[in-house]
Amino acid sequence: MKELSLIEVEQVSGAGAIMDAAGALGAGIGAVIDAINHDLTQSSENAGQILGQNIGRIIENYIDSRIKVY
């Protein structure tokens, strides 16, 4: 088994960062779409955030399944 370095342990313990970043990116893209369509309900922003978070969660789950801490 591989012994993780301090940096690797910190990266693993930062679970959720990818999901947060992807959600923020999706919300930003959705906000642009809302602005173009003059949509004050923020429906595209909310949908983009949810989509981004789910994509981020999938990536995090994949990374977690590939890195094991013993």
ROGUMAR-178004 format. One line per field, with one value per residue: x, z, y of N, C-alpha, C in turn. Coordinates in nm, 4 decimals. Layout:
REM residues N
n_X X  ...
n_Z Z  ...
n_Y Y  ...
ca_X X  ...
ca_Z Z  ...
ca_Y Y  ...
c_X X  ...
c_Z Z  ...
c_Y Y  ...
END
This chain:
REM residues 70
n_X 0.0826  0.0374  0.1784  0.0308  0.1229  0.1438  0.0252  -0.1353  -0.3141  -0.4427  -0.5679  -0.7505  -0.9049  -1.0340  -1.2812  -1.5616  -1.4917  -1.4599  -1.7204  -1.8399  -1.7061  -1.7784  -2.0532  -2.0665  -1.9638  -2.1604  -2.3804  -2.2963  -2.2893  -2.5594  -2.6654  -2.5816  -2.7323  -2.9884  -2.9745  -2.9502  -3.1979  -3.3625  -3.4716  -3.6047  -3.6448  -3.4379  -3.4148  -3.2541  -3.0049  -3.0310  -3.0818  -2.8436  -2.6609  -2.7378  -2.6966  -2.4183  -2.3222  -2.3986  -2.2453  -1.9923  -2.0080  -2.0121  -1.7546  -1.6013  -1.6776  -1.5690  -1.2947  -1.2600  -1.3056  -1.0802  -0.8678  -0.7346  -0.7164  -0.5160
n_Z 0.0000  -0.0632  0.1125  0.2010  0.1256  0.3151  0.1637  -0.0127  0.1688  0.2651  0.0301  -0.0091  0.2216  0.1647  0.0559  -0.1399  -0.2424  -0.5203  -0.6008  -0.5028  -0.6557  -0.9183  -0.8983  -0.8577  -1.1010  -1.2782  -1.1836  -1.2493  -1.5308  -1.5757  -1.4724  -1.6637  -1.8815  -1.7792  -1.7642  -2.0332  -2.1258  -1.9816  -1.7450  -1.4361  -1.2433  -1.1868  -1.2755  -1.4613  -1.3483  -1.1028  -1.1967  -1.3356  -1.1247  -0.9745  -1.1647  -1.2065  -0.9461  -0.9237  -1.1273  -1.0240  -0.7891  -0.8950  -1.0057  -0.7706  -0.6314  -0.8012  -0.7790  -0.5030  -0.4980  -0.6203  -0.4636  -0.1739  0.1732  0.4192
n_Y -0.1176  0.2274  0.4985  0.7959  1.1314  1.4417  1.6464  1.5006  1.3842  1.6136  1.6914  1.4845  1.5104  1.7416  1.6985  1.7712  2.0118  2.0091  1.9637  2.1967  2.3930  2.3190  2.3535  2.6308  2.7188  2.6202  2.7673  3.0233  3.0138  2.9642  3.2031  3.3859  3.2994  3.3473  3.6283  3.6998  3.6179  3.7806  3.6811  3.6853  3.4972  3.3313  3.0723  2.9302  2.9708  2.8354  2.5742  2.5284  2.5330  2.3085  2.1054  2.1349  2.0756  1.8077  1.6903  1.7488  1.5958  1.3368  1.3256  1.3568  1.1237  0.9322  0.9923  0.9467  0.6729  0.5796  0.6530  0.5389  0.5563  0.4341
ca_X 0.0000  0.1101  0.1574  -0.0001  0.1938  0.0569  -0.0515  -0.2386  -0.4150  -0.5208  -0.6528  -0.8595  -0.9932  -1.1063  -1.3944  -1.6671  -1.4401  -1.4888  -1.8644  -1.8681  -1.6560  -1.8617  -2.1821  -2.0502  -1.9492  -2.2929  -2.4643  -2.2510  -2.3374  -2.7041  -2.6938  -2.5645  -2.8500  -3.1011  -2.9586  -2.9795  -3.3427  -3.4331  -3.5466  -3.5792  -3.6713  -3.3101  -3.4360  -3.1354  -2.8957  -3.0551  -3.0630  -2.7009  -2.5925  -2.7694  -2.6264  -2.2760  -2.2959  -2.4088  -2.1259  -1.8834  -2.0238  -1.9696  -1.6083  -1.5487  -1.6963  -1.4703  -1.1638  -1.2610  -1.2966  -0.9470  -0.7691  -0.7694  -0.6310  -0.5041
ca_Z 0.0000  -0.0699  0.2220  0.1429  0.1770  0.3804  0.0596  -0.0614  0.2739  0.2643  -0.0885  0.0142  0.3256  0.1091  -0.0218  -0.1574  -0.3117  -0.6639  -0.6144  -0.4829  -0.7708  -1.0345  -0.8755  -0.8814  -1.2458  -1.3370  -1.1468  -1.3289  -1.6684  -1.5705  -1.4519  -1.7935  -1.9615  -1.7245  -1.8017  -2.1764  -2.1433  -1.8907  -1.6534  -1.2990  -1.1523  -1.1674  -1.2995  -1.5271  -1.2500  -1.0092  -1.2688  -1.3625  -1.0003  -0.9423  -1.2618  -1.1760  -0.8227  -0.9498  -1.2034  -0.9272  -0.6992  -0.9700  -1.0133  -0.6370  -0.6016  -0.8795  -0.7176  -0.3747  -0.5184  -0.6705  -0.3601  -0.0471  0.2841  0.5191
ca_Y 0.0000  0.3541  0.5915  0.9259  1.2486  1.5385  1.7157  1.4092  1.3707  1.7366  1.6920  1.3901  1.5628  1.8557  1.6477  1.8684  2.1298  1.9954  1.9820  2.3393  2.4683  2.2870  2.4184  2.7746  2.7357  2.6005  2.8814  3.1375  2.9963  2.9833  3.3454  3.4514  3.2627  3.4242  3.7696  3.7114  3.5988  3.8713  3.5936  3.7267  3.3860  3.2616  2.9295  2.8724  2.9732  2.7254  2.4480  2.5145  2.4997  2.1694  2.0219  2.1414  2.0023  1.6643  1.6513  1.7511  1.4810  1.2182  1.3310  1.3295  0.9819  0.8579  1.0137  0.8769  0.5286  0.5479  0.6842  0.4733  0.5960  0.3264
c_X 0.0877  0.0776  0.1391  0.0839  0.0938  -0.0307  -0.1641  -0.3499  -0.5030  -0.6138  -0.7728  -0.9568  -1.0731  -1.2240  -1.5054  -1.6219  -1.4713  -1.6377  -1.9020  -1.8250  -1.7412  -1.9999  -2.1761  -2.0367  -2.0844  -2.3867  -2.4256  -2.2989  -2.4882  -2.7431  -2.6796  -2.6860  -2.9727  -3.0937  -2.9925  -3.1305  -3.4263  -3.5235  -3.5096  -3.6004  -3.5455  -3.3226  -3.3152  -3.0175  -2.9099  -3.0323  -2.9153  -2.6230  -2.6156  -2.6958  -2.4772  -2.2405  -2.3021  -2.2905  -2.0048  -1.8883  -1.9786  -1.8174  -1.5471  -1.5636  -1.5969  -1.3322  -1.1547  -1.2472  -1.1578  -0.8383  -0.8173  -0.6675  -0.6328  -0.4233
c_Z 0.0000  0.0529  0.1627  0.2071  0.2430  0.2790  0.0084  0.0416  0.2781  0.1445  -0.0695  0.1167  0.2773  0.0242  -0.0252  -0.2347  -0.4609  -0.6879  -0.5992  -0.6041  -0.8948  -1.0207  -0.9018  -1.0308  -1.3154  -1.3076  -1.2269  -1.4728  -1.6738  -1.5523  -1.5818  -1.8823  -1.9126  -1.7666  -1.9490  -2.2007  -2.0553  -1.7947  -1.5100  -1.1979  -1.1180  -1.1911  -1.3655  -1.4316  -1.1521  -1.0750  -1.2970  -1.2385  -0.9631  -1.0360  -1.2323  -1.0503  -0.8449  -1.0314  -1.1102  -0.8319  -0.7685  -0.9769  -0.8775  -0.5991  -0.6770  -0.8160  -0.5850  -0.3921  -0.5660  -0.5663  -0.2301  0.0575  0.3861  0.6366
c_Y 0.1248  0.4379  0.7301  1.0358  1.3424  1.6113  1.6280  1.3911  1.4948  1.7423  1.5997  1.4460  1.6839  1.8133  1.7516  1.9906  2.1252  2.0199  2.1299  2.4220  2.4440  2.3504  2.5680  2.8038  2.7226  2.7159  3.0053  3.1313  3.0183  3.1287  3.4236  3.4230  3.3389  3.5704  3.7914  3.7048  3.6913  3.7947  3.6292  3.6140  3.3064  3.1109  2.8634  2.8685  2.8570  2.5896  2.4230  2.4761  2.3539  2.0749  2.0187  2.0636  1.8515  1.6127  1.6481  1.6331  1.3524  1.2129  1.2986  1.1825  0.8959  0.8703  0.9387  0.7265  0.4859  0.5713  0.6199  0.5162  0.4836  0.3739
END
